[in-house]
Amino acid sequence: MASLASSLSCTVSRLNLFAELSLNYHSITIYRTLSSKLRPMKSLYHHRSFNSPFSSYTCKSTISNCSKTLGSNTVFYDNLVVLGIETSCDDTAAAVVRSNGEILSQVVSSQADLLAKYGGVAPKMAEEAHSQVIDQVVQDALDKANLTESDLSAVAVTIGPGLSLCLRVGVQKARKIAAIHQLPIVGVHHMEAHALVARLCERGLQFPFMALLISGGHNLIVLARDLGDYLQLGTTIDDAIGEAYDKSAKWLGLDLRRSGGAAIEELALRGDAQSVKFSVPMKQHKDCNFSYAGLKTQLRLAIESKNIDGGIPLSSASVEEQGIRADIAASFQRVAVLHLEEKCERAIQWALEIEPSIKHLVVAGGVASNQYVRSRLQEVVGRNSLQLVCPPPSLCTDNGVMIAWTGIENFRMGRFDPPPPAIEPEDSQLDLRPRWPLGEEYGRGRSVARSMRTARIHPSLTSLTQHQRQ
């Protein structure tokens, strides 16, 4: 074991934990955090040793010139300035945010043309697109904030979940900046960031609260009990609603340079939502999990039965066929969102049994920018005497603001890494977590779906945080 540990690069992770050994791991990750509380204007790391729990192997790091980044008083924390970098999927984003909630800049480079060309995300193409623009996106974010790297308190970056190739681009950029300018670095959970950005928009939002996180890759209902502490009430057992929207838009010949959700919502306004009788998924399952694979199949069969060729753009279709496509879009959207409503209704009841003090349901993620979704969920929370909190559309889709803000929240708790070494070995392993659950599964909502079992490669963020507190 000692020889194995000694072969690992000396990395420090923001969570004060030791790794769980698993036969599914290709390598062992050692989780560590800096929990010491230092006064302002003092060096953050002073010949600090980090001991592996697996052996006597010790990493020693001498790091100075970080005095501006951490203080133990509230006034100091209210003057943090954090750069957030997001490259988990198909948008390259960066933003600079102050700890008082002021958004100094926000820059997003979209891969909409690639999405239209390939009909979805092509990981290798997405990685190349990120690599081409990452430097400019970050520089634009700094320029718009009228700051330089030396003005920053820390750098926050998405480390998972997401596409490994894409995550790597952002992490490498963040580590380069942090190394050159001796800045702490915060590894951020992408889905936690979607939930927490609501606390930036609604400063009165306190834990506990519920969060419905809906995007192209995720359908997740959680009870947010505290920072880093989430109880998963439900998730998707196959496809997420955003992915179903995207596929539907493609099959209906809509413009994929926009999100599938926006395209479907616009077309649905022209259609009859009762014209096609789609079945609501998982009606027989009395849990809070989602499934959109079957609804996608129903939609495809409906399109085929009408002899619709998705290769023909909507604008080139006859007036009659445009009407048929609109009817299908409206019917699909009604049932897709009804599935959300039914599962949210049950999840709210579960959550109130666990935490009766809950007052808010946060809805975030790319699909949360859909006005039809918001209006329907507003009715759900109204029936249950809750308040709906939705970030503005620009903060629902993937963005750097949510990463910077989540970095600030975790930084305040002492969850961060020290500055990386100025020169890292070429073969050093980056802390990337493509499949990284947010919370632990609630017993009543547990699923035995194969997709959920194979997804649990990394311990959940919640389990790691709980270890830290012990």
N, C-alpha and C positions, 0 to 999 in steps of 0.2 A: 504494500500500500504506500509505503514511504517513497519508493521509486516512482510510483505512479503520480503521487502528488508533486514530487520534485520536477516532473516534466511539464507541469502546468505553468503558463505565464503568470506573472504576478499581477492579477487584476483584482480590483476591489469593487464590489457591487453595492448598490444603494440600499439593499435590504440586509439587516444584521442577522444573517442566517447561515447555517451550513447547508450544503446541498443535500438533497435526498438521493440516495443511490437507487438506481433503477436499471433493470436489464434493457430498458428502452433507450437509455442514454448512450450516445456515442462518445461522450466525454463527460467529465465531472466538472460542474461549475461550483465555485465556492462563493457563497453569498456573504457579504460583509458590509457594514456601514460604519460611518463615523458618527458616534453618538456623543462625543465630548462636546460640552458647551463652552465655547471660547468667547472672550470679550472682544469687542471691536478693536481694530488696529493691532491685532496680534496674529502671528503666523498660524494658519489653520493646521498644518501638519508639521510636526517637529520630530524627525527621526522616529516616526510611529511605526511599530511592528504589527503586522497582521499575520496571525497564526492559523494555519490550516488545521481544522479539526481532525484531519485524517492522519497527520503525522507531525513530526517536530519541525517540518519545513516552515521557514519564516521568510516573509518578504519585508524588506526594509525600504522605506521611501522617504527621502529627504526633499521636502517641498516647501518653498517659501514664497514670498511675494504675493500672498493671497489675502492680505489683511483686510481688503475692502469687502470681502464676500460674506462674512458671517459675523453676527453679533448676537448677544444674548438679550438685548432689550428691544421692546416693541418699536421704538422710534427707528432703530436701525433697520428692522425688518420691513418697515413701511417704505424704505427707500431702495429696495432691491430692484434691479433692472435685469430681466432675463430674456435671452434670445431663445425662441422655440423653433425647432426644425422638424418637419414632418414629411416622410417619404415612404409611408407604409404600403401604398398601392399605386395609384395613377395620377396623383397631383403632387407637385413639388411645392412645398409651402414653408414660409418662414415669417416670424413676427417678433416684435419686441414689445414687452409688456412690463409695466411697473407693478410693484406689489400692492399699490393702492387701487389697482384695477384699471389704470389708464392704459389704453392701447396706443402705443406710440407709432406702430406701423404694422401692416399686414400685406403680404405679397403671396400670390398663388400663381403658379404656372401650370395651366391645364394640359392634359394629354387628350383632349377631346378628339382631335383629328386622328390619333392612333386608335382610340376606341371605335370611331366610325370605320376606320380602315379594316380593323381585325374583328369587329363585332364584339368586342370585349377587351379585357386586359390581357395582353401578351407579356408575360413576366420579363423576358429578355429585352424586348423592345422598350418596356417601361423602365427597366434599369438604365438602358442607354439614354433614354430621354431625361431621366433624373440626373445622370452624370453630366449631360451637356449643359444643364441650366442651373445646377445647384449653387455654383459659385456666384452667379449673377443674382439669383433669387435672394440669397443671404445678404449680398452686398446691397441690393436694393432695399431690403428691410432695414439695414443699418443706416443707409443714406436717408431714407424717409423718416427715420427716427432722429436724424441729425446726431448720430452717435458713431463711435468707433468701438472696436472690440474691447479696448482698454476701459471703456465706460461700463461694461457689463459686470454684473455680480456673479452670473453663472450661465451655463448653456444647458438647455433641456432638449432632449431628442427622443423620438419614438424608437423603442427597441423591440416592440411587439404589441399585439400580434400583427401579422401582415405577411407580405411576400419577402422572403429572405433576401433575394437579390436587390429589392428596392430598399429595404431597411438598411442594408449595408451602406448604401450611398450616403444616407443621412447621418448614420452613426460615424462613418469615417470623417465626414465634414465637421461634425460636432467635436470629435476628438482632436482633430487638427487645430481648430480654433482654441479649444480648451488647453491644449498642450503649449501652443505658441504664447498665449496670453495668461497662462497659469490660472485658469478658471476651473472651479468645481463643475462637474457635469452630472446631470440628473437623467437617469433612464426612465422613460415614461411609458405607461401602459396605455395604448391607444384608446381602449374603450373607457378606461377610467377618465381619460381626458375629455371624451364626449360627455360624460356625466358631470364632471366638475366644472366645465365651462359655464354651466347654468349658474354656478355660484359667483362667477364673475359678472354675469348679466343681472342676477337677482341677489343682491348682496345680503338680503335677509334670509336666504335659503340656508337652513341649518340641518345638520344630521339629527335624526334619521329622516330619509326621504326615499321615495321609490324612483326608479329610473327605467324607462323603456328605451333601449338603444337599438335603432333600426337603420340599417345601411345595406350596401350591396353584399357584404359578407357576413353580416351579423344580425340576428334577432335575439335580443337578450332582455329579460326583465329581472331587475335586481332590487333588493332592499339594501340601500346604502346606509349602513349603521355608523360608519365613521370613515375617515380618510384611510384608504387601504383595507377596509373591512366591508365586504359585500356578500350578501347571501343571494345565490342564484335561484330564483323562483321558476324560471323557464327559459328555454333557448330553442333554437331551431334544430330539428333532428335531421334536416337535409339542406334545403335551400333557404336563403333569407329573402325577405320581401323585396329588397332592392335588386337582387339578382333576378327575381321573377319579373319585376318591372322592366329591367333592361332587356331580358329575352323577349318579353311581350312587345316592347317597342321595336325591336329588330324584326320580329316576325310580321308586324303590322306595317313595316316599311317606313317607320318614322325616322326623323333626323337624330342620329346617335351622337352628334356633336353636343347635344344637350343630354342631361341625365334622362334615363328611361322614365323615371318617375314624373319629371316635369312634362315630358312629351306625352305620356299616357294621360296625365291629368288634364292637359290642354285639349287633347282629342276627345276625352270623355265628356267634356262640357257640351259637345255636339251630339252625344248619343243617348240612347235609352238604356238605363242601367238595369232594367228588368227584361230586356229583350232576349238575352241568352241565359239559360238556367244552369249556372255553375253551382257545384256543390261546395259548401263550406268545409274546409279540411278539418279533420280530427274532431268532428262533433262528438264521437263516441268516447273520446279520451278526456277524462275529468282531471286534467292537469293544466299546466300553463305553458306547455311546449308548443312549438310551431312547426308547420310543414307546408312548404310551397311547391314541392316537386309535383305532387298530384294535380294541383291547380294549373301549373304550367302545362301539364299534359292535356288537361281539359281544354285549355286555351288553344293549344296547337291543333287539336282535333277539330275545334270549332272553326279555326281559320282554314283548315284543309277542306272542311265540309262546304265552305263558301267559295272554294277555289281561289283564294286570295294568294297572290304571289308577293311575298315580302320583298323580293328583289326589285319590285316596281315601287318607287317612292310614292308616298301618299299624294303628293301634289300632282303626280302624273296619272293617278287613278281616276276613273269616271266618277261623276257626282254620286251615282248610286252606290258604287263600291266604297267611296269615302264614307257614306252614311253607314254602310255595313261595318266598316272598320271602327267607326266611332261607337256604334252599338256594342261591339265586342269589347272595346277598350273600357267603356262605361260599366259594362257588366262585370268584367274582370276586376276593375278597381273596387267596385262595391263589395264583392265577395272577399277580395284580398284584405281589405280594411276591416270588414266584418269579422274576419278571423282574428285580427289584432284586437278588436273591441272585446270579443268574447273571452280571449285569454287574459287581457288586461283586467277585465271585470273580476275574474276569479283570483288573479294575482293580488289585486287590491284587498280582497277579503282575507286572503292568507296573510298579507303583510300587516293588516290592521289587527289580526289576532296575535301576531308576534310583537308588533310595536304600535300600540293604540295611539301613540302621540303623532303619528305621521299626518302631515298636512299637505304635502306636495307630491305630484307626479311629474318628474322631468321627462320630456320626450326629446331626444337628441339623435344625431346621426343624419346622414344625407337625406333619408326619406322623411325626416321630421320637417323638412322645408316644404313638403307637400301640404297645401292648404286644406285639401279634402281630408287628409289624415288628421290634421290638427282639429278641424271642426268636429269630426266624429269622436275623437278622444276627449274633446271638451265636454261632450255630452256624458261620456262615461264617468269622468271625474266629478262632474256636477251631480250625478246621481249618487255619488258616494261622499259628497261634502268635502272634496279635496280641491286643491288649486292646481291648474295645469301651468307648468313652466316650460316654455320653448325658447331656446336661444334664437336670435335672428337667423335667417337663412344662411348668411355668410359665415356663421359660426356653427351651423349644422353639418355642412359638408366638411371634409378634411381640411384642416387649417393649422397654421402655426400658433395662433392665439391660444387655442385650447392646450397645446403642448407647453407653451411658455407658462400659462397660468397653473397648470398641474405641476410643472416644475417648481413654481413658487410655493405652492401648498406643501409639496413634499420637502422642499429645501428648508422651510420653516420648522419641519419636524426633524431635521438632521439627516434626512434620507438622500444622500448624494454620494458621488465618488470624488476622490481627489483629482486634481489635474493629471491627465495621462502623461507619461514620459515624453520628452521632446522627440525622442527617436524610438519608435517601436519596432520590434522584430517583424520582418515580413510575414513570418508564419504565425504571428500572434493571433489568437482566436478572439473575435469580437463577441460581446454579449448580445446576441440576437435571439429573439424568442418568437419565431413565426407562429407557433401555436401555444398560446399562453392564456389559460382561463383567467377570468377576472375574479370570480367568487366561488365559494364552495356550494355544492348543490343542496338545496333544501330537500329533506327526506321525502316529502309528499310529492315533490316535482321531479324526482330522480328518473332519468331515462336510461334504458339499457341499449339504446341505439348504438350500433357499431361506430357511427361517425363521431359520437361523443367519446367513446372509449379510446379510439385511436388519436383523438385530438389532444389528449392530456399528456403532452410531452413534457412541458414544464409544470412544476407545481404552481398552483394558482397564486395570484398576487395576494389574496386574502390569507392563504395558508402561510405564506412567507412573512407577512406582517404579524400574524399571530405568533409565530416563532420568535420574532424580534421582541415581542412584548413579554415573553416568558423569562 
